[in-house]
Each structure stands twice: as structure tokens, then as C-alpha cells.
Amino acid sequence: MKPGRLIHVLESLLKQRWPAFIWGPPGIGKSAIVRSVAAAAKLPVIDLRASLLDPTDLRGIPAIIDGRAVWCPPDFLPKPGDPPGVLFLDEINAAPPLVQASLYQLVLDRRVGEYELPPGWWIVAAGNRQHDRAVTFRMSSALANRFVHINLEANIDDWREWAIGAGLDPLVFSFLGFRPALLLEEPGTQPAYATPRSWEMLSDVLKTFGGPKECADLIPGIVGEGPAREFMAFVKTAANMKTIDAILADPAGAALPQSLDTLYVLTSWLAHSAAREDAVAAAAALLQRLPAEFAVILARDMLRAKPAFARNAKYREFMKHNASIISG
């Protein structure tokens, strides 16, 4: 399931009582999607790492009251009277079998021993697949049968939409538009490999150091050796701010780049800079000058970054001839 579809599904599942389980490789954004859905619904999130729990953690410890043992629930669980929220059980299948067993009653019956989950709290869990080379234990059929299971897959279009809105470095998402297969790689023998999370990490590092050249020796340790080499080769041939500056100064007449990598950088930079009036004006003018496939990419990315771009006269003119492609 694509991330965009998962968001819609989780928003709908919030309205019913059955818990959901999100499966996916490390670094794909499972927890981030859960938090964003909860934030959109104005619900607090309690994030429990099941792999760090002991079997007794959920039930609590006993206290002697009036000669009887009464179980005191842990402080990290929602308390009676708390407003509705989301209880997120992350890395649940990385928890040992005894911990998973302690979750049975909480997941299905919304209680553990004397503790009861307050009304309005929804349970959602997440975990890695066994073939992702992450630490996992086989989930018992008794626990698995208590969830609506959803498989999350990486999708370059959904990720680019998120990356533009999140303000990632345009070199990163323009490169992945050029090489979408590198958005997510299978883990290998090296500790670093490409995932949506590691590309976000690279964007932060680029901003901190000021550019790819200043941190070239760090990039293999973020996204892996192979993707790092391809990224640096892409940057060397495609990142030309002189070309972009010339187009900003004269979007109707400046020479346009011919190489695919430079066109990806140009369209990504314009979307990233959608808050600038000169970037918006240049994007509108270029819709009629760029090759059709890049004009469509630019139109979509500008709408994601600046929805008001839909009111631009040149965009409307472009839509008269390309509406079916944009919505397709």
C-alpha cells in the first residue's frame, strides 16, 4: 500500500475499534505516518517500543491494600479520564514472545489485569518484516489475529510530495526523481543503505554542512556506497546555479538545459523555492517551454508546494491542454 493510501486508510480506521498493524521495512516512515494522522485528528500519541518492555511492564507491580494484592498499572499507559488518543505499539514483533503474550488482552479486550484502556483510545502497531534483516520474533497467530494488517510500500510520487512539503534539499528529491529505484534498497552487509529516512537524514546533513562537496565523505555512511557515488555524480553534472539564475532572470527567453538530470534539478529547485515570487513566475513561464513530461512534473510539484499556483493565469492556460495528464 502506498503511503498516501495508508494515511487515508488510517484516518478511516480511527472511527472503529479494531487495531491496525503496519508492516514495512526499516526507515520507510511507519511511525511518522501514524503521528501525522494523529496530529491531523488532534489526538495525542503514546509511543511504546514493545521491544524494550518486560512482560511485567504492562500489568504493573502489586501493592498490598487492606491485606489484598492490587496491581498498580504503569504510568506510561493512558489514565482514566484522559482525552481520546492513539496508543502506538512500535516494534511489536521485535518483542520477545512473553511480552507479546502480555499484549494479547490489551489489544483485543482493551485491558490488562485490572487496567482498562480509557474510551476513545485507538491501538495501532507497527513492525518490520522477517526478511528485512531486522530483529524480529515470530508473532503468534493469537496476537496476529487481533489486527487489521496493512503492508506499507515505498512510493516515489508520495515521497516527493512529502519531501517538497517538508522542505528537503532539492538536490535530494531531484536525484530520486532521476533515480527512483534508489529510494529504498534492501539492507546488505554494510550498515548504511538507502531508505526514505536515510535520504531525509542526508538532506539535513547537506543543509548543516552547506552542500554535497563539504560533506562528501559522510554521504556513503548515510545512504550507502553505491547510492552515494551516484548522488555525487548527479550533483557534479546537474547542479548548476548559474543556469537556474539565468532562467530566473529571463524565464521566457533563457536557454533551457537539455540533460535529464539538470531538468530534474531545475523543476525541483523551483518547487522548493515556491515562496519566492521570481520562482513562481519562472515556473509559470516554463510550463509552455519545458518538454511535456517535465512541464507536468513542475506543475504537480508547484501545486504541492504552493496550492495558490492553481490561480496563476499561465498555469490555467497550461491546464486547458493538459488537464487529463495532470490528474492522471
CORWO-V626972 format. One line per field, one symbol per residue. ss: DSSP state (2 for helix, 1 for strand, 0 for the rest). phi: phi as a letter, one per 30 degrees, with the letter a starting at -180 (. if undefined). burial: b if it has 16 or more other ideal C-beta (glycine too) atoms within 10 Angstrom, else e. A space follows every 50 residues. Layout:
ss=???
phi=???
burial=???
This chain:
ss=00222222222220000011111000000222222222220001111112 22002222201111100111110000000000001111110222002222 22222222201100110000011111100222000000002222001111 10000222222222220002222222220222200000000000022222 22222222200022222222222022222222222222002222222220 00000000022222222222220000222222222200000222222222 2222202222202222222222222220
phi=.dedddeddddddedbcddcbcclddidjddddddddddddhcdbcccdd dccceddddjcdbcbhibdcdcdddddecejddeaccccdhddcddedde dddeddddciabhddbddeidccbbbadddddicdbcddddddedcbdcb ccbdbdddddddddddidedddddddddbdddebcddcdddcadbedddd ddeddedddjldddbedddedccjddedddddddddccdbdddddddddb ddbddcdcddddddddddddddcddcddddddddddedcdeeddddeddd dddddbededcddddddddecbeddddd
burial=eebeebbebbeebbeeeebbbbbbbbbbbbbebbbebbeeeebeeeebeb bebeeebbbbeeeeeeeeeeeebeeebbeeeeeebbbbbbbbbbbeeebb ebbebbbbebebeebebbeebbbbbbbbeeebeeebbebeeebeebbeeb ebebbbebbbbbbbeeebbbbbbbbbbbbeebbbbebeeeebbbbbbbbb bbbebbeeeeebeebeebbbbbbbeebbebbeebbeebbeeebbeebbee beebebbeeebbbbbbbbbbbbbbeeeebbebbbbbbeebeeebbbbbbb bbbbbbeebeebeebeebbeebeeeeee
